[in-house]
């Protein structure tokens, strides 16, 4: 499983981004949120999901881990699949979809190309409880923005265990000034927690 990919953006065409990852050109099919992070020449880190089908492997990219988790639930809705799920996330963010599901706003969901009334009803019915659980979150991390996600990814790259990372992120979440501090400062604080 490829959990995330880091590299410089080489090209952006419609919903496909190519990243230069240590000399390899990784083609990633992206959500709207992931595309908004990708500018030519800029280095980005995208949470990903690798799907393998008869036509070969496809790598999907997301704006954050929260969106990736929602995608994994969305693709399992009856009759959905990975292509339809990423297509929906090209039009609506995971957070917008969670609100739509909570309000059972079928009309708004039907505006997404390829989503009819029956599909909209299935999405709302099958995801209602799951989406609520994801929104409150086991770790409660990603509702606080991308900064904590970047800190989490940095700690993963430093080979800390998931338990250690959860403890460090939990400590950061008690910080009321989280939006005012840089990712570097938050990472330093996380490392201080783990070294203490």
C-alpha positions in Angstrom: 0.0 0.0 0.0 1.3 3.5 -0.9 0.0 5.7 1.9 1.4 9.0 0.7 3.6 10.4 -2.0 6.0 13.4 -1.8 7.6 15.1 -4.8 7.8 18.1 -7.0 4.8 18.8 -9.3 5.9 18.2 -12.9 2.5 18.6 -14.6 -1.2 19.2 -13.9 -3.8 18.2 -16.5 -7.5 18.2 -15.6 -7.6 15.8 -12.6 -4.2 14.1 -13.2 -1.0 15.3 -11.5 2.5 14.0 -12.2 5.0 14.2 -9.3 8.8 13.7 -9.6 9.4 11.3 -6.8 13.2 10.6 -6.6 13.4 10.6 -10.4 10.2 8.6 -11.0 7.2 10.3 -12.6 4.2 9.2 -10.5 0.9 9.8 -12.2 -1.8 10.5 -9.6 -5.6 10.9 -10.2 -6.5 13.7 -7.8 -9.5 15.0 -5.9 -10.4 18.7 -6.1 -8.7 19.3 -2.7 -5.5 17.6 -3.9 -5.4 19.6 -7.1 -5.7 22.8 -5.2 -2.4 22.0 -3.5 -0.5 21.3 -6.7 1.4 24.1 -8.4 4.1 23.5 -11.0 7.5 23.1 -9.4 6.1 23.0 -5.9 6.9 20.1 -3.6 3.8 18.5 -2.2 2.8 15.5 0.0 -0.4 13.8 -1.0 -2.1 11.0 0.9 -2.8 8.3 -1.7 -4.7 5.1 -2.4 -3.5 2.4 -4.8 -6.2 0.6 -6.7 -5.5 -2.4 -8.9 -8.0 -3.5 -11.5 -8.0 -5.5 -14.8 -6.9 -2.4 -16.6 -3.9 -2.1 -14.3 -2.9 -0.1 -11.2 -4.2 3.5 -10.5 -2.9 5.9 -7.8 -5.4 8.3 -6.3 -4.4 11.4 -4.4 -6.2 13.5 -1.7 -5.9 16.8 0.0 -5.5 15.2 3.5 -6.0 11.9 5.4 -9.5 12.9 6.3 -10.5 13.0 2.6 -8.7 9.7 2.0 -10.7 8.0 4.7 -13.9 9.4 3.3 -12.9 8.1 -0.2 -12.4 4.6 1.2 -15.9 4.6 2.6 -17.4 6.2 -0.5 -15.9 3.7 -2.9 -17.6 0.8 -0.9 -21.1 2.2 -1.4 -23.0 -0.3 -3.5 -22.4 0.2 -7.2 -19.8 2.9 -6.7 -16.2 1.9 -7.2 -13.0 4.0 -7.2 -13.5 6.0 -10.4 -17.0 7.2 -9.5 -15.8 8.0 -5.9 -12.9 10.2 -7.1 -15.2 11.8 -9.7 -17.5 12.9 -6.9 -14.6 14.3 -4.9 -13.6 16.4 -8.0 -16.9 18.3 -7.5 -17.4 18.3 -3.7 -15.0 18.1 -0.8 -15.3 15.4 1.8 -16.6 17.9 4.4 -19.2 19.2 2.0 -20.3 15.6 1.3 -20.5 14.9 5.0 -22.9 17.8 5.4 -24.9 16.7 2.4 -25.2 13.2 3.9 -26.1 14.5 7.3 -28.9 16.7 5.8 -29.9 14.1 3.2 -29.6 16.8 0.6 -30.3 14.7 -2.5 -30.8 17.6 -4.8 -27.3 19.0 -4.2 -25.7 15.5 -4.6 -27.6 15.0 -7.9 -25.9 18.0 -9.4 -22.7 16.0 -9.5 -22.2 14.5 -13.0 -23.0 10.8 -13.1 -24.9 10.8 -9.8 -28.7 10.1 -10.2 -31.4 10.0 -7.6 -30.8 6.3 -6.7 -27.1 6.7 -6.3 -27.6 9.8 -4.2 -30.1 7.9 -2.0 -27.6 5.0 -1.6 -24.8 7.4 -0.6 -26.9 9.1 2.0 -28.3 5.8 3.4 -25.1 3.9 3.5 -22.8 6.7 4.8 -25.0 8.4 7.3 -23.6 6.7 10.4 -20.1 6.1 9.0 -19.7 9.7 8.0 -20.8 10.9 11.4 -18.2 8.7 13.1 -15.5 9.9 10.7 -16.5 13.5 11.3 -16.1 13.3 15.0 -13.0 11.3 14.3 -11.2 8.6 16.3 -8.1 10.9 16.4 -10.0 14.2 15.8 -7.0 15.3 13.8 -8.0 16.6 10.4 -10.9 18.9 11.3 -8.2 21.2 12.7 -6.7 21.8 9.3 -3.7 20.7 7.2 -1.0 21.6 9.7 -1.6 18.6 11.9 -1.7 16.3 8.9 1.7 17.6 7.8 3.1 17.0 11.3 1.6 13.5 11.3 3.2 12.7 7.9 6.6 14.1 9.0 6.5 11.9 12.2 5.6 8.9 10.0 8.6 9.6 7.8 10.7 9.7 11.0 9.5 6.1 11.8 7.5 6.9 15.0 4.8 4.4 15.8 1.1 5.2 15.3 0.6 5.2 19.1 3.5 7.7 19.5 2.2 9.9 16.7 -1.4 9.9 18.2 0.1 10.9 21.6 2.0 13.8 20.0 -0.9 15.0 17.9 -3.2 14.8 20.9 -0.8 17.0 22.8 -0.8 19.6 20.0 -4.6 19.6 19.8 -4.8 21.1 23.3 -2.9 24.2 21.9 -5.4 27.0 21.3 -2.9 28.9 19.1 -2.5 26.0 16.6 -3.5 28.2 13.7 -0.9 30.9 14.5 2.1 28.5 14.6 4.0 27.2 11.7 4.2 23.5 10.8 7.9 23.6 11.8 7.1 24.9 15.3 4.3 22.3 15.7 6.7 19.5 14.6 9.3 20.7 17.1 6.7 20.6 19.9 5.6 17.1 18.8 9.2 15.9 18.9 9.6 17.5 22.4 6.6 15.5 23.6 8.0 12.3 22.2 11.5 12.9 23.6 10.1 13.8 27.0 
